[in-house]
Amino acid sequence: MKKTMKTFKITLLACAALGWTAAANAQAGETYMIHAGTVLAVPGKQPLSAQTITVKDGKIISIESGYFTTDGVKTLDLKDKFVLPGLIDAHVHLRGEFNPNVRLDAVTKSSGDIAYDALVNGKKTLMAGFTAVQDVGGPDEIFALRDAINAGKVAGPRIRAAGRAISPTAGHGDMHGYRQNVLDAFHRPNLCDGAADCRRATRAAIKKGADVVKITATGGVLSNTAAGTEQQFFDDELRAITQTAAKMGRKVTAHAHGKTGIDSAIKAGVKSIEHGTYMDVETAGIFKQHNAVLVPTVLAGVTVAEWATNKNWLPPASAKKALEVGPKMQDMLRLAHANGVTIAFGTDTGVSKHGENAREFGYMVAAGMSEMEAIKAATITAANHIEMGDKIGSIEPGKYADIIAVDGNPLNNIDELLDVDFVMKGGVVYKNED
């Protein structure tokens, strides 16, 4: 009975989301003239005042000083708002949200449950002002959601998806903590051992639909195993993955906490590091030498440390790692910023709650980044990082009309981004609060 009621509730949510999408699709071809009080058109440059942004067929046509109207064209009045490009989170997991039952969910939730959860989480993300995300580690359902959003069947952020992370056997991306017959049933093709097998796993990930290849270069916090947080792939395995991905037109990003794994991954050709907890000044130099990007996810570190301190539902191995890793991530970001590492905004949401992605901004500012630098990390830098810099990340003619607005000036108070009042993605208005 509980399962039936649960399925019924998810179905109702899905129907609501589909109806919301149908209503939005009716606007897709409309032309708008947005009267914006203040516009941060290109983060990193000075804001503009009293601008008219013209949007047609989902793209920005022009941005001009002054307020204009045209007969037959709808006007959106944002004259009392601060307008900026849609935000980009370069590290999410839309498939679900970590909770006390997550280990049970792994063996009870169906593919349909996962798909509908991802749909609902995508809507929360979009409504929070994040019009694009990179989903770096999730089941095959994420590819279906990406494609459905791109086709206009459902609403959600733009998704660049990795699918399941490539991991060594018993590594962070493997299953842990179940009896052996359950582990055997969950053996997946993303696991590899040896250079040749890692080439196979990379090709398999791309065949499934990976836009970017994600690997677990080190141990991680939430994997239920006392295997530490240092390097887990051998150097020849790392090279095999990056070289194979490059031959198939894909970049590689690596989950990496420990310094040994970070350094080895970048030297092997990995283009970006997720987390980066134990980096030092030498590692920062390696980042710059290889033009690698850091996606720091401080919010995830804060979240797991809170769980380990105040709640009793993490397995002992994970709780120990959470208390060791979580508190170090804020200082890591401070070091990275002070040493000139390129930083793209990312949260690891799915560890934290979907729709609360903007909490990461506060930690970025606390680590020494200016409000402008933090916003640029979530727009210009993140757009380039996810290889969409020619399409999103700024409000400029020719780019998609991914536009948000808030009441106050986030350059003075970054917390303004916690409450987004207006969301447009691809010229479609999904949220417009007075």
N, C-alpha and C positions, 0 to 999 in steps of 0.2 A: 504493500500500500504506500509506504514511504517513497519507494522508487517511482511508483506511478505518479504521485503528487509532484515529486521533483521534476519528472519529465514534463508534466503538464505545465508547471511554472516556467520551465525553460522554453517550452513551445510558445507560451504567451509572450515572453520576452522577445523571442525571435519574430513573432508576428508583429509586435509593436515596432521592432527595429525595421522590419521590411516596409511597414506602412510609412514610417518616418522617411525611409529612403525614397519611396515612391513620390512622396510630397516634395522632397528635395530635388528629385530628378526633373520635376516639372519646371524648375527654375534654371536648369543647366544651360539652356540656350539664351537666357535673358541678358540684356545689357543693363549695367548699373553705372551711375555716377555717384561715387562715395565722397561726401563732404567731410573731410578729416580735419579736426582741429590741430593736431600735432601728428606728424608722420616721421617715424624712423625708417625711412625707405631703404637705406643701405646701412645696416649696423656697422659701426666703426666710423661713420660720418655723422655730421651734425643733423639733428632733427629739423624738419621743415614745418612751417606753420601755415594754416589755412590753405589746404591743398584739395584739388579735385582729382580723384583717381577714377579713370574710366575703365570698366571691365566689360569685355564682350567675348562670348563663346568660351568662357572659362579662363581667359587670359587677360593680363593687364595691357591695355592699349596705350594709356598715357597717364602721366602724373603732372599736373599743372598748378601753378600758383593761383589762388583765388577760388571762388565758388561759382560753378557754372551749372546750368540746367539745359536740357534739350527736350523739346516736345516729344512725347511718346517714350521717353527713357526714364526708368524708375530712379529716384534719388534715395540714397541711404544717408541719414543724418547722423554723422559721428563727430559733429563739430565740438562736442564737449568731451571727446575721448582722445586717448593716446593710441595711435594706430601703428602697428609693426607687422613684419612678416610672420606667417605661421611658424610656430616653434617646431623643432625637430629633436626627438629623443633617439640617440644612436645606440641605445642598449635597452631593449624591453623583451619581455616574454609574455605575449598576449594570451597564451594558452590557458593560464590560470593564475592563482594567487596563493603564495605559500601560507599554510595554515596548519593547525594541529593535526588535521586528518590527511595531510598531503601524502603520507606513505600508503594510507588506505586508498586514497583516490587513484594512485598509480595502478592499482590492480582491480578497481571496480568501475571507474568511469569508462564509458564507451567512446568511440570515435565521435559520435554525434554530440555527446556531452561536451567534449573538448572543443568541437567546432562552434557550438553555441556559446560556450564560455568565452572563447576568443572573440566572437562577434560582439558580445556585450562589453567586453573589456576594450575593444577597439572603439566603440561608441564613447565610453567614458574618457578615453584618451583624446579623441577628437574634440569633445565638448570642453576639455580642459585647455584647449588651444594648441594642442600638438597635432599638426596637420600631416606630419610624416614621421615614421619611425623606422628603425632597423631592428628587426626581431632576430636575435642572435642565439638561437638554441631552442628549438621547439619541434613538435611532431609534424607530420606531413600535412595536417589540417591547416597549418599556417599558409601553405602555398595556395590552397583552395580559397582561403579568405582573401589573400592578396589578389588573386585573379578575379574573384567576385567583386571586390571593391573597384579594381581597374575597369571592369566591364560595366560598372554602374548598377549592379544587381543589389548590392547592399552598401550602406554607408560606413565609412571608417577612414582612418588616416592612410596616406600612401605607405605601403609596406615594402621594404627591402628585406628579404628573408634569407636566412641561412639554413633553416631546417635543423636537424639534430647535429650537435657538435661532434667532430671527429675526435676520438679519444683512444688512448691505449687501453687494452684490457685491464680492468681494475683501476683505471684512472678516474678522474673527476666526472667524466661523462658517461661512465658505466653505471649499472644498477648495483646497489649495495644494501645489505641488511635484511635480505629475505632468505628463506631456505633455498637450497640449491635447485630444486625443480622449478621454482618460480623464477630464479635467476636465469636458468636455461631457457625458459619460455620467452624471456625478454632480451635474449641475445640479438643484437641488431647489427646491420652492416656498417654502421658508423664506427665500430670498434676495429682497431688495426694494430698489428704488431710486426715490426720490420718495415724497411723502406718499400719493398714491393707491395706489401699488403696495404700500406698507407697510400700508395698511388691508387690502388683499387678503391679504397674508401673515399678518396677525393673525387674520383670519377663518378662513383655511385651517388655522392652528395649532389654533384652538378646535374647528373641525369635526373634526379628527383625534382630539381628546380631551384637549387641554391643560387641566389644572386651574388652571395659572398660566402666564402668557406670559413666556418668557425671551428677552431680547435681548442682543446683544453691542454695548454702547454704545461700547466702546473696543477697541483692539487687545489681543491677548493673547499670552501667553508661548509656548504650544505650537503655535500656528499657524505653519506654515513659510513665513513671509514677513517681510521687513524693513520692516514698516509702522508700527512704534512701538506705544505703548500709550496714546495719547491718543484723543480723540473721533473717531468714525468716522461716526455718523449725523448728519445735519443736524437742527437744532432742530425744524423743521416735521415731519420724519419721526418724531422721538421723540414729538411731540404726537399725531400721527396714530395711532401704535401705542397709546399709553395711553388716548386717547379712545375708540378702537374697542374695545379690551379692556373698558373700563368699561361700554360700552353692551351688552356681552355677558356681564357679570357676572364678569369676570376682573381680577385684579391683574397688574401687570407687575413683574418683577425683572430687574435688569441686571447682567451681567458688566461690570465697570468697574474699571480700574486707574488711569488718568490723571485728574487733578483736573478737567480740562475736561469729560471725559465724565461723571464722577460728578455734578458740579454741574448740568450741563445736563439729565441724566436725571432727577434729583430734581425740579428746577424744572418739568420737563415732565409730572410726574405719576407717575414710577416710584416704587414703594412700598418697594423694598429694593435694596441694592447688594451684589453678590457680589465679594469681594476688597477693593476700596477702597484700594489700595496707596498712592497719592500724595495722599490726603486731607490737609488741613491744618486749622488751627483755624477758619478761615472755613468750610470744608466741613462741619466738625462742627456749626457753627451752622446751616447749611442743613439738615442731617439733622434737627436738633431742631425747626426751624421747620416742617418738613413732616412730622413724625412718621415719618420713614423709618427703616428697620432696616438695620443692617450685619451681613453674614455674612462674617467675616474670613478664614477658610481659611488660617491661618498654616501649618498642616501642609503644604499644597501648596507654599507658597513655600520652606519648608525643603527639601522633597523635590526640587524642580526645581533649586535651587541646588546640592544635593549631586550631582545628575546632571551638571550642567555643570562641576563642579569635579573629580569623581572618575571620570566615565565619558565615553566618547567616542562616544555614539550619538545625541545630539541634533543635528539639522541646525544649521548655523552660525547662522542667524537666530534660532532658538529658544534656543540656548546663550547667545548674547549677551544676550537679553532675560532669561533665567533668572538670570544673574549680576547683572543690574541690579535686577530686581524682587524676587526671592526674599529677599535679606537685609533689605529694607525693611519686610517685612510685620509683623514682631514690633513694631517701633517704631510702625507705623501703629496696631496694636491698642492699644498703650499710650496713644497720643494720643487715640484714640477713647474709651477708657474714662475717661481723666482728664477729658475734656470732656463726659461725660454722654450719649454716643450710645447708643441702644438696640442691644444686641448679641445676636444669636441664634447658637447653635452651628452651625458648618458646617465641613466639612473638604476638600471637593473630592475625596473618595475616589474612586478610579478613576485619579487621578494617583498618590496613595499607595495602599497595599494595602488591599483590603477586609478588614474584621474588625479593623483597627487604628485605627479612627476615634477611639477614646478618647485617642490620643496628643495630640490637639488640646488637651485639658484642661491638660496641662502647660505648653503655650505660653500659654494664657490666664492661668494663675496667674503665670507669669514676666513677663507684661505688666502685672501689678499688680492683676488681679482676685482677689478672695478665692475660696476653694474654694466657698463658698455661691453667690457670684455666677456662677461658671463652671457649676455644676450647674443653677442657675436658668435660665441661658442655653440649656441643653440640655433643659429641661423646660417650665416655665411660659412663658418667652419664646418658645421655638421653637414650642410648641404654638399660641400665639396667632398667631405669624408665618405658620404654614402653615394658618391658619384652622380649627384643630381644638381650640381651647382649651376648648370646652365638652365635649369627649370624652376628651381625654388630657392629660398633663402633670402630673397630681397624683393622689394616692391619696385620692379623695373619693367618697362615695356617688353613684351615677348615672353615673360615668365608666367607661370600659372598664378592665378589670383588666389593665393593662399594668404589670407589676411586675418589678423585678429586685432582686438581693441580692448583696452582696459580704462578704468576711470582716471587713475592718477598716472604720474610719470615714473616708470620703473627705473629710470636713470637716477632718480632721487631716492626711491624706495623699491628695492627689487621685489618685495613682498606683494606689490601690485599684481604680479604675474600669477599669484595664487588664486586670483578671482578674475577670470577672463569673461568679459561681457558680450563680446561679438566674435563669431567664428565664421569665416568663409573659406571654403576649400574648392578650388577649381571653379570659382565663380558662383558656387552654390552657398547660400546662407543657411547655416545649421543652427546658429544661436544668435539672438539679437535682443539683449536685455537693456531696458532703459535705466 
